[in-house]
Amino acid sequence: MVDSPDSGDVPRAVARVGLPALAGAIAWLGLAGPAEAKKAKKKRKKKRKAKKRKVKSPKKPAATATAAATTATATSTPSATATPSATSTTSTSTPTSTASAEATSTTSTTTATSTATSTAVDVAHLCARFTGGWTAAQADAIAAAGGPLAWFDAQLTPGSVPESALAAAAPSWYPLLTDTPAQRRAQEAASTADAWQYAVQLGNLTLMRRIASNRQVFEAMVEFLSDHLHIPVTADGWHWRQDYDAIIRAGALGSFSDLLVEASLSGAMLTYLGTATSTATTANENHARELLELHTVGVGYYTEADVRATAKILSGWTCNAWSSPAVWDPTYVDSRHDKTAVSVQGFTSDGSGRAGQTAKDFLTALARHPNTARRLMTKLATRFVSDSPSATLIADLVAVYQAADTDLVPVLEALVRHPEFAASARAKVRTPMSDFVATVRALGITVQAPGSSDDAAHELVYGYSDGLPYSWPRPDGRPDNADAYTSGGRMINSFRTHACLLGGWWPTGNIAYRDLGDFLPDLTSGKVTVADYAHYASQKLLGHDADDVTVGAFAEAIGMTTATVLKTGMWQVPALGSWLGLRGLSVLLDHPLHLTH
């Protein structure tokens, strides 16, 4: 993250250059200084009170009152859950500004209704949460599938979804990823490739899939589970990290119990968290602690005795990249297993190890544990619904998870049909990485097969100001709340990213940028105003109409009024396809409608 001005100066600086909507966006996202933040808070509170008075007015016709009450419910953030979790959550206010309300109410995207719950699911909202970001093509694909819920249900069987040509071709662009762990060790020893180069290729492939895949729900779950069962791409165990990615992908829409077994006993996890070094007399407790604290039951739901017992159960499983000969396949060695009889979290071992089966049975039991269900469902709801999911939502998802014996597909089906999901639009802040992916998709940028190591396909990981995919340095995975992504520095870096992608400045080499003139409506009628242009561009980029404040900022950014009629003979019109259009379109990409999802 680059250095940035004091956050209190950001909204004032933005306002001075003539972009009042962005100043409001910064204040809403929590980047304003104390004075600005206080004013913004008062304004939001005043509007909420006015809305409540309007809803309760006895003079309002019944049907209208019901609609207003529904709107008020849909724009409120769900109450925070009281359930403890190993990671803290931060409540994020849903915007109550005229801009957000109008953008939500005037969206032209369609909705579908679940016959089971009668909960409407908005296309743009579903795209924002379970794809790399809204595009007109994505909205068309959802409509062609029969609507949001029909499309979503089909996505849960990714093998039945034809993959895009780009996503299918992308793995061949990153040849290092086909190396075996032994070949990676040999490359490291010969100084021809190291952990960083493998991490960059995996990161670029990950971004390509998030941008171009037709199996978007699958990719969203791969990201979620990679974060939950996190192993940094350059940490000890990196020789197996690409294989670990394959394990996550294979289990992303299966049962969590199966995935937990495979991930926990993988070469990457055994090495990273230390079980590989355990012996019959000295069991490494690090893996045991992270398994209980991060991957399953969570903080406050295990004891130190549980940690010691878990380490004994896992002991015997090993691999070693540095021994002679190296042990590449995770293997159970009975002579390394601590044969002490133990009990932990309701599971009892007689200490025999049973050729490694005891550890597998224990991991399966942990995945089924009620506290694991609570923790995993809390994290799933936090990722896909809001920073503070309600206790009701979590309880509902836990019930489905347990009834389905840890199968994740029924859980996802229940989540998108839950009223709280439908009411959570714009309740999440995009990470810098997801903002980059969403911007590439919104602008219709096409990354092509690379011809050299400097081409765009090899530079995607440097396209935003954040770390490589899966590079978070701790085993807890990246933060999943607004506080981590709403600093002034982050905002400024995102604005720069948007400008680079709009201008086609970087990355370069075998990448097709869209002509900005494509976001300009047909002017042949001689009646198209700047306001019409702003609405048209907003629909094409974000899937929403622009509100009046944003239209005003858009007009000011290009040096015109909202009522100015755009005619083909004007000198500004050709410039709207390049530098001048960049200024206007930046207002839309720098807006909360794009920076949240």
Salt bridges, closest charged atoms under 4 A:
ASP9 OD1 - ARG12 NH2 2.62
GLU36 OE2 - ARG12 NH1 2.14
ASP153 OD2 - ARG417 NH2 2.61
GLU188 OE1 - ARG185 NH1 3.17
GLU188 OE1 - HIS239 NE2 2.93
GLU219 OE2 - ARG249 NH2 2.85
GLU223 OE2 - ARG210 NH1 3.44
GLU223 OE2 - ARG478 NH2 3.71
ASP227 OD2 - ARG383 NH2 2.79
ASP227 OD2 - ARG478 NE 3.39
ASP243 OD1 - ARG184 NH2 3.46
GLU304 OE2 - ARG289 NH1 2.82
ASP334 OD2 - LYS339 NZ 3.25
ASP338 OD2 - LYS312 NZ 3.27
ASP361 OD2 - ARG354 NH1 2.97
ASP387 OD1 - LYS428 NZ 2.61
ASP396 OD2 - HIS418 NE2 2.81
ASP405 OD1 - ARG368 NE 2.82
ASP435 OD2 - ARG490 NH2 3.99
ASP435 OD1 - HIS498 NE2 2.93
ASP435 OD1 - HIS594 NE2 3.24
ASP476 OD2 - ARG474 NH2 2.86
ASP480 OD2 - ARG383 NE 2.78
ASP480 OD1 - LYS428 NZ 3.23
ASP480 OD1 - ARG478 NH1 3.96
ASP518 OD2 - ARG514 NE 3.54
ASP547 OD1 - HIS591 NE2 3.94
ASP590 OD1 - HIS498 ND1 2.57
